[in-house]
Amino acid sequence: MIEVENIKVAIGAVDILHDVSLRLEPGRLVTVIGANGAGKTTLLRTLSNVVTPHAGTIRFDGRPTAGIKPHVLARAGLVHVPQGRQIVPGLSVRDNLVIGADRVAGLDRDAIAAGLEREFARFPVLKERQHIPGGNLSGGEQQMLAVSRALMMRPKVLLLDEPSLGLAPQVVTTILKALRGLADDGLAVLLVEQLALLALSIADEAHVLQRGRVALSGPARDLRKDRAVIESYLG
């Protein structure tokens, strides 16, 4: 679903990404890990065309993404869950879920109803709290809402930036388990995550970013067992 070939990204005079390449296929969960400032968030922003690379190519579903607006990519199925959740705090949980499916994805009433049923089954707490403002949810509930809002759009590719940030371990486990299930059901998932060992425990493949370059790549289970990876990149 995603093919990235030798992309380079600079913000102002600062080079952020250097010749980064990766692939993401349906039914696979790929994680990108690395220290703060390694370029992980910039990578996701580049894949969703919020940031424009100055070299290299990105293909989504076989087609180059150059020049395509982020909302057009989202409607086509490339959906990005950024850091900070960015829910609409004054809207109810239900309306937060509906807004993306309706205004961005353009789904009809029956598809939206089916999506709500599916997401309420995935995260039952959202059903229980569907009529309260999203801003009244706990941090973990807001993250569940952000993930479910993205899934309401029926993505082909799901990009997630640090979904565990600031959350209790039990909530993190619930969310990561849901992501693993989505990949097992055929979705292509690209997960940027600071909790590297947890990410490696659920991922199929992993890329370690270091100072904007892919320092290591391979099966996640192998990287998780590699002492050099743990000592050099994961502390």
Secondary structure as GFF3:
##gff-version 3
##sequence-region A 1 235
A	DSSP	beta_strand	2	11	.	.	.	ID=ss1
A	DSSP	beta_strand	14	24	.	.	.	ID=ss2
A	DSSP	beta_strand	29	33	.	.	.	ID=ss3
A	DSSP	alpha_helix	40	47	.	.	.	ID=ss4
A	DSSP	beta_strand	55	60	.	.	.	ID=ss5
A	DSSP	beta_strand	63	64	.	.	.	ID=ss6
A	DSSP	alpha_helix	70	76	.	.	.	ID=ss7
A	DSSP	beta_strand	78	81	.	.	.	ID=ss8
A	DSSP	alpha_helix	93	99	.	.	.	ID=ss9
A	DSSP	pi_helix	100	104	.	.	.	ID=ss10
A	DSSP	alpha_helix	109	122	.	.	.	ID=ss11
A	DSSP	alpha_helix	124	128	.	.	.	ID=ss12
A	DSSP	three_ten_helix	134	136	.	.	.	ID=ss13
A	DSSP	alpha_helix	139	151	.	.	.	ID=ss14
A	DSSP	beta_strand	157	161	.	.	.	ID=ss15
A	DSSP	alpha_helix	169	184	.	.	.	ID=ss16
A	DSSP	beta_strand	188	192	.	.	.	ID=ss17
A	DSSP	alpha_helix	196	202	.	.	.	ID=ss18
A	DSSP	beta_strand	205	210	.	.	.	ID=ss19
A	DSSP	beta_strand	213	219	.	.	.	ID=ss20
A	DSSP	alpha_helix	220	225	.	.	.	ID=ss21
A	DSSP	alpha_helix	227	229	.	.	.	ID=ss22
A	DSSP	pi_helix	230	234	.	.	.	ID=ss23
###
